[in-house]
Amino acid sequence: MKSLDDYCQGKLDDMETRKLRRTLIDTYRYAPAKARRNGKEMISFSCNDYLSLSHHPDVIQAAQEAATRYGVGSGASRLVTGNTPLYSELEQKIANFKGTDDAIVFGSGYLTNLGAIPCLVGKDDLVIADELCHACLYAGAQLSRSTFTTFHHNDLDELEDLLKIKRPNHRKCMVLVDGVYSMDGDRAPIKGISLLAKKYDAWLLVDDAHGLGVVAEGKGSTYVEGYQMPVPLQMGTLSKAIGGYGGYLCASQPVIDFIRTRARSFIYTTGLPPATLAAAIVSLDLIANDKELVARPIRHAKLFTDALRLPEPESCIVPVILGAAETSLEAGEALEKKGFIVTPIRPPTVAEGTSRLRVTFTAEHEEADILRLAEAVRPFLPEKPINQFS
Ligand SMILES: Cc1ncc(COP(=O)(O)O)c(C=O)c1O
């Protein structure tokens, strides 16, 4: 239809001019931290498979056996016939690991936030979010039709001001933060935020997609100085350190029971493939029992930041802020020519003028490759560091 095609083509042309068009590249991830692109062997510094568990032989074997036993698909929504026994095993394991009564597994992390937030708050309620929280927290808040406001990144004073002024006008209130910020690699001050949330009777949801399996000996961002912080809603994904796919929410029994019977993105969608659940069960065991494995991604990130005298990493995500979108594209292309995949991140994912290389470190990177990458990145570093949070 011409008007439709013209609309889309106009948008694409505009993005092309502003160097903001996104394209897909076939990537064959054939081994931990390795990928083949356009026939060339590359080292990937852009995967969120932080522990390389997607290629772990035990994880693969579990997935293969589950596919053989249960088939490749779950056949229906979990509330119909899609609830394989693997679900309860996985949910109990996650809950035990996170120290909560129970857990619920969704189709993805994105679906978890789309489902859980509107279950708990509605149009008379208030949602306050860190401005840099993930797109799916924004989407969940929007779906809830609550009054929505943000505070400057990690600014506890502003959060308290908002709670003080706005909280009394609403029956219920949720605070949304990431444990580890996906494009910045820094962490939320969970201790301070959880104390504020408690003080103002706000329900804190921490999205720990990038913390599980990596920070606090793998237990995630809600563990601070060896203790579980009082965070009633601990959400995460099975797609990053766990190495597979799916999302989860850990909480008390009444919360999980309520969400199981109410969340639309849980009810009206097909259950995950059994192989994915079996893989996650084995991955969680590996994370819980191998402290050396979970320590490696941040150690590798530190090797890189030390080499380039960048700030000490708080996670295994290191942003190298370059400024203009064009510069980040040039840097990404130059690194690719040297055999490294480091995807440039541009607006609208990050703020204008803060385009960057988002470098992620995994357990299986070789130290020599990390140092070679640092040397390849060095020529692109701006003379004066650019503040990504301004
Ligand atoms: C902070 C954060 N939350 C949620 C998600 C969504 O998780 P999933 O990929 O499982 O949908 C992502 C990344 O994709 C993320 O970075």
The ligand as a MOL file (V3000), in Angstrom:
LIG
                    3D

  0  0  0     0  0            999 V3000
M  V30 BEGIN CTAB
M  V30 COUNTS 16 16 0 0 0
M  V30 BEGIN ATOM
M  V30 1 C 17.9180 -4.4710 32.2250 0
M  V30 2 C 17.1900 -5.3920 31.3040 0
M  V30 3 N 15.9780 -5.8370 31.6530 0
M  V30 4 C 15.2860 -6.6670 30.8780 0
M  V30 5 C 15.7900 -7.0930 29.6730 0
M  V30 6 C 14.9420 -7.9750 28.8280 0
M  V30 7 O 15.2670 -9.3100 29.0370 0
M  V30 8 P 14.9640 -10.3900 27.9210 0
M  V30 9 O 16.0450 -10.2830 26.9110 0
M  V30 10 O 14.9570 -11.6840 28.6590 0
M  V30 11 O 13.6290 -10.0450 27.3470 0
M  V30 12 C 17.0590 -6.6650 29.2620 0
M  V30 13 C 17.7100 -7.0810 28.0260 0
M  V30 14 O 17.3540 -7.5700 27.0940 0
M  V30 15 C 17.7740 -5.7860 30.0970 0
M  V30 16 O 18.9710 -5.3320 29.7290 0
M  V30 END ATOM
M  V30 BEGIN BOND
M  V30 1 1 1 2
M  V30 2 1 2 3
M  V30 3 2 2 15
M  V30 4 2 3 4
M  V30 5 1 4 5
M  V30 6 1 5 6
M  V30 7 2 5 12
M  V30 8 1 6 7
M  V30 9 1 7 8
M  V30 10 2 8 9
M  V30 11 1 8 10
M  V30 12 1 8 11
M  V30 13 1 12 13
M  V30 14 1 12 15
M  V30 15 2 13 14
M  V30 16 1 15 16
M  V30 END BOND
M  V30 END CTAB
M  END
